[in-house]
Amino acid sequence: MTVRTRIAPSPTGDPHVGTAYMALFNWAFARQHDGQFVLRIEDTDQARSTPESEQAIFTVLRWLGLDWDEGPIVGGPHGPYRQSERQALYLEHIEKLLAQGDAFHCFCSKQRLDEVRAEQQEAKQTTRYDGHCLGLSADEVAKRLAAGEPSVVRMRVPETGACTFKDRLRGEVTIPYSQIDMQVLLKADGMPTYHFAVVVDDHLMGITHILRGEEWLNSVPKHQLLYQYFDWPMPELVHLPLLRNTDQSKLSKRKNPTSVTYYRDQGYLPEALLNYLGLMGWSMPDEEELFTLQQMVQAFDIDRISTSGPIFDQDKLRWMNGQYLRALDAEAYAEKVQEWLLNKDRLRDLIPLVQERAERLSDLLPLVDYLLGARRALKPEDFAHKKLEREQVVKVIHHTLALFDRKRSWQRDDLYESIKALAEQCDLKLREFLFPLFIAISGREVSLPLFDSLIFLGPDLSRGRLRDALEVLAISGKERKRLDKALDQLQLSD
């Protein structure tokens, strides 16, 4: 058997370090067994998927050195490798399930589904579809479809019994079918849901081992049922532990920078980031912390992965990156600096911000130091303003951070319009509203244009500086709850 693993990210934002972590372990396992590593783009969410996010995935994987054997750009015998281009395959398999009676059309409205869910929640029951359309006759279904009535296709789930499956790291797992929803397989727009497409694609692409995050454990019964309905062998399952913040919560952009591009743009070396991700739940046999990608492949043992949640520690990552930097000779260090600071793409974004403001080339660094390096440490008095009380300053930063957390895209004009609308809702003039943001982002009362700075820094670093500002202002838990409550009354744009 040829080992075939895959990574299947959704192109809906900046590439997450969790995606890089999963890609690394899938890549290492495939390489160790002389197998193939497949890249598949799961873009069935057409409203959120963007070409820019897809390109960022390619760029990040190549920067990390995680090359794929099949997928977009490189091609392969199991394409297409974008789910949006595989709709005919999904429809063909949906028809087979419908013909077998293993799936059914559901015509329930959102209002009805919401009412059922509310009743189940009130009764403290597992929220799941109640089978309302399960008994419709073939004639009734055909009549309603012919009339153009909107519908989805759901999978049939046994009413009794339980699903038992084996996970390589956790052993035998049993989940009662009473906890499993009659999952929507095909949406009303004709696009498949993740749960259906992932099973069809993994089988048709010959995936032998599925290494993915532990959050998918509870979804295995849905997937196993589909494998059984199609009479397909199920790949071996390996559910990896999720990356955690230092407080043990799931790694998220609200508490930590999560974009791989953030670490690249901050001057972390790809070798160091990969080395650190390799330590997330796994270690070398000799417990050596510093190792190359090739050394990881040679020593990789999937059965030595721990199921306890690994902590993604910023301090440890910085230490490790420092070890890699100090191991370089002067010439190699200079090359790394040139790649990071003086590459054409980075300069192309930076020069327009300073060209109209500089009188000498040496003016560049004083103008952009906060963009290229760490912003100076702030003090509470930095936020003093003759027209703003402390409570207003905190409100501005807190609400803007919440706005940034919800942003799906990071475009200058959109940021401007969103912040302008937020200032109006907070009953503040835009100039006054922007003052605390100038301080939080740049550490200065006068700096390069705020919105240009936000675009250059990117969402992760911008959010991080706002979080830091809130810590400097030392808001209490009670104050944060009050701010969260006030935020709920506002209309924030995505």
N, C-alpha and C positions, 0 to 999 in steps of 0.2 A: 504493500500500500504506500502510495506517495502522500506524504503529509501536506495538507493544504489548509492554511489559515487565512483569515481575512480581517480587515478593519473596515468599518462601514460608517463613516462620519456623516452627519447632516450638515450641509453648507449653509448654516443659519447664523453665523457670527464668527468671531475670531477663533482660530483653532485652540482648543482647551488643552491644558497640560494633561488632563485625564485621558484625552484622546491620544496624545503622544505616549503616555504610559501604556495604554492598551496596545498601541501600534508596536511599541518596543518589544513587549512580551510575545505578541503574535509573530513578529519578525524573527526574534531570536529563536523561538521554538521551530519555525519553519526552516531557518538556516541551519540549525543544529542537525536536523534530520534530512538535509539536502532536499527540502520540499519547496513549495511555492507560497508566496505571500501575495494576497490579492487585495487590491484597493477597490472598493465599491462606494459610489456616492448615493446616499439615501436621501433623495430630494423630492419625495412625494408631497411634502408640505410646500406647495408651490407659492403660497403667500409669503413665506419667510425665507425660502431658499434664494440665494443670489449668486451670480457668476463670480462676484468679487470674493465671496466666502469660499467658493469652490477652489478658486485660484490660490487663495491663502493656504488651503489644506495642502495643495501640491507643493507650494513654496516651502512650507514648514517641514514637511516630510523630507524634502530634498536637502534642506539646511541641516537637518538632523542626521542625514545619511541613511535613512530608512527607505531604500529603494523598493519598488513593488514590481513583481514579475508580470502581473496582469492588472489591467485597469485602464482608466482614462489616460490618454496620451500614448501609453505603450501598447494598448490593445490587448488581444488575446483571443483564444478560441471560445470563450464563454460569454462574450459581450452581447449586447451593450452593457456597459458597467455603470450606467446611470439609471436609477429606477424609473425616472420620468420617461425613458426611452424603451421601457420594457412592458408597457401597458397591455399590449396584445397577449403577451405570455400570461399575465395575471388574469385577464379575462377568460382565457382558455381554461385555466385551472379553476377559476370560480365556477364556470359552467359544469365542470366535472363534479365538484362538490355538491352543487345544486341538484344535479341529476341523480347523485347517490343518496340524497336526502341528508347529507352531513352539513348542509348550510341552507339558509332560508332567507327570503326577502322580508324585511321589516319596514312597515310604513308608519311607525309611531312618530308623532311630532315631538319636537324638543320640549314643548309645554308638558305633554303627557309624561315624558321621561323624567323631567324635573320634578313633577308631582310624585311619581313613583319613588324617586330617590329620596325626596323629603319625607315621605311616609316611612320608608325603610330606616332612615336615620333616626326619626322620632321613636321608632320601635326598637332602636339599637340593633338592627339587623345588618348583615353584609349588604352593601349597596351593589345591586346587579340587575340586569335586565330580567323582567318577570315572565318572559315567554309569551307575551300577548299575541304576537303574530305567528307563533310557532305552528299553530293548528290550521292556518288558512289553507283552503283547498287550492289545487293547481289552477282551477278555473277562476277562482276569486283573485289569485295573484296575477294571472294573465290579464284579467279584465282591468285591474287597477294599474298595471304597468302600461297597458294599451291606452289608458286614459291620461297617461303622463304623470301619474301621481308619484311624487318623490319617494325614494326608498333607498335603504342600504341593504347589504347582505351580511348576515350574522352567522357565526358558526354554532352548530349544535353541541351542547355540553351534556354529558350524562347527568341525570338527576340524583343518582346515588353513587356511592363508592368514592375512591380516591385515586389520585395519580401518584405513582411511585417512580422515581427516576434516580439515576446515579450521577453525582457530581464528583469529579476526580479528587477535589480537595476536601469535600465535605461528606463523602460517602453517600449512603442512601437517604433520600429526602422524600417525604410523603406529604401531599397537600390534598385535602378533601375537595371534591368537585363542587361542593356546596359553597366554596369560597371563590369559584371561578366564574367570571362573567361570560355571557354569550357574546364574545368579542365581535365587534364590527370588523369584517374582513375587507369589504369594498364600500367606500364612501359614496354619497349621493352624486358626487362629481365624477364618478367612475375611476377614481384613483384608489389604490390599495392602502390599507393601513400598514403600519410598521410590522405588526405581528404576522400578517399574511405574507407580505413581500419578503420578509427576512427568511421565512421557511422555504418559499419557492426558490429564491435566489441562492440560498446556501446549498440546496439540493442540486439545482441545475448547474451551479458552478463547482460542484464536487468538493465542497468544504468538508474536511474530515474531523477537524477539531475547532470548537468554538470557544475562544478565550474572550470573555467579556466581563463587565462589572457585575458585582453581586446584586445590584438593584434589579437585575433581570431574573433572579431566581424564582420569584413568584409568578413569572410569566411562562415558565417552562411547561406547565400543564397545557396551556393553550397551544404551544408549539408542538408538544409531543402528540396531542390529539390530531393535529394537522398531518404530522408525519405518518400516523397510523391510518388516517383517512385516505392518504395517497399511497399507502403501502410502501413507504420509503424507509430506508435505514436512517436512524438519527445519528448525527455526529456526536463525538465525545464532548462532554460539557466540562468546562473549567471556568468557574465564576471567581474572578479575581477580587480581592478586597478593594474597597473604594479609598481614594486618597482623602485624608482628613485634615482639618485645621488643628491647631494646637489644643483647642478645647474639645476635640473629638467629634465636632460636627462635620458634616460632609463639606469638602472643599468647595467654596463658592466665591464668586466675584465680590460678594458683599463683605467678605472678611480678608480675602487674599487676592493678589493678582493671579489670574488663572489663564491668561492668554500666553501661548508660546511666543508670540511676536513681542510681547512685553519683555520677556527675558532676553530675547535676541536683541532688541533695541536698547536694552539696558547694559549690554556688553557681556552677557554670559556666553560662554563658549558652548557650542553644541555638544562637544565631548563631555563637558562637565554636567550639563543638564541631563544627558542620557545616563551618565554614570549615577547621578543622584536618583533618577527615576528607576534605575535598575535595582536600587536598594529598597524600593518600596514593596515590602512584603517578601523580599528574597535577599539572599546574601551569598557571597562566594564561599566555597567549602572551607577556605582558610580564614574566613571572616575579614579578608582584606577589603578596605572600603574604596580604594582607588583602583579602578580597572578599566581596560579599554573595551570597546564594543565587541571586538573579536574574542577577547578573553571571556567575556560574558557568554558568548555563543558556545565556546568550547566547554565551559563549566556549567552551563544552564541545566538545571534539573527542575522540571515543573512541579515535581512532588515535594520540593523543599519550600514552596511558596506558603507563607503563613496566611491564615484567614483573618487575623486581627488587623484592624484598620491602620495602615501606615500613616504616620504624621508627615505632612509636607511642611517642613520647617525652613523658613526663609533664612534664618541664621546659618543653619547647616549647609544650605545650598550656597550661600555666599562664601562660606569657609572653603567648600569644595572647589568652587570656581577660582578662588584665590590660589589653591594648591596647583591647579592647572596653569594659571597665569605664571606663577613663579617657576614652573618647570620649563617654561619656554626660554630659549636663548634670545638675545637682544634683537636679532634680525627677525625671528619668528614673532616676537612680541610686537615689533613695529608693523609687521604685515597684518597682524590681527587688529591693531589700532586703525590701520588704513582701511581694512575691510569694514570695520564698524563705523568709524567717524567720517571717513573721506570717500565712501563709496558714492557713486553717482546718484543713486536713488535717494539716499539720505540728504545729500547736498542739494539735490533738485527741490526737495521739500523745504529746506532750510533757507536757501539763498533769497527767495522772494520775501521772506520775513524781514531781512536785514538790509537788503541792497539799497532801499530808499532812505535808510536811517544811518548808514555807516559812511564815514568820510575817509577811513583808512582800513586796510584789510585787518589790521590789528584790533579794530573795533568789534570784530565778529564775536570773539569769545566773551567780552563783557556783556554783550547784548543777549547772548543765547546760553549763558552758563547754566541757567535753571532748566533749560530744555535738554542739554546734553549730560548734565550731571545731577546730583541730588540737590533739591531745593534747600536753602539754608534752614536751619532749625528755627521754628517759630516760638513766640511767647504770646501769652494772652493779650498783652498790651499792643501787639502788632495790629490787632483788630479794632482798636479804638477809633471811633468815627463820630464827628460832631453831630450827625443827624441820625445815628443808629444806636439804639440801646443794645446791650449784650444779647438780650433775648431775641432781638431781631436778627442779629448777626448769626446766632446759632440756628435760627429758623431758616435763614437763607441757605446756609451750608447743608443742613440736614435735608431740606426739601430738594435741593439741587442734586445731592447724592442719590436720593430716591429716584429722581428723574433720570439720572445717568444709569442707574441700575436697570431701568426698564427699556433703555434704548436698544433697538435692534440694529440700527445703522448709526454711523458716526460721521455725519456730514455737516459742514460748517453752517450752511443756511438753515438746516433743520434744527441744529443746536441753538442757533440764535433765536429762531421763532419760538422754540419751546421755552427757553429761558425768559424771553420777553413776555410770553403768556403767563409764566409762573410768577414773574414780578408783578404783573397786573393783579393776579389772584391774591397776592400777598399785600396788595395796596402799597407798593413801593415803586418809586421812580426807578427806571432801569439803571440809571447811573449809580444810584445808591445801592441797588440790589447787587450790582456787579462788584462793588468794592470788596466785600469779604471774599469773593471768588478770586479776584486778582491776588489778594494776599495768600490765600490757600494754595493757589496754583504756582505762583511765581515767587512769593516771599517779598514782593515789592508793591509799592503803591503805584509806581509807573513801570510798565513793562511793554513788551511787544503785545499786539492786539490779543485779547483774551481768547477769542474763538479760533484764531490761527494757532495759538499755543495749544489749545485743547486738541485740535486736529493733529498737530505734530506729536504731542505726547501720547495720544491714543486713549481709549476708554479706561484701560486697566490702571495706568499711571495717574490719570486724572482722578479717577475714583479714589485711588490710594491716597492722594494728597488731600482730598476732602475728608476722608476718614481720619487722617492724621490731624487735620485742623480741628475736628470735633474732639479728639483726645486732648489736644492742647487747651481747648476751651473747657475741658473737664465737665461735660454734661453728665448729670446723674441719671440713674435708671428711671426715676420718677419723671424727670424732665424729658427723657427720650420717649416714654410712653405718651406723655402729653403731646409731643411733637408728632408722633405716629398717628395719634387720634386726629389731630388737626389736618394731617396730610390726607387722611381718608376723605375729607370733605372737598378736596381739590380734584381737578381734572388734569391728570398728567398724560402727556402724549407719548406714544411709543416711537 
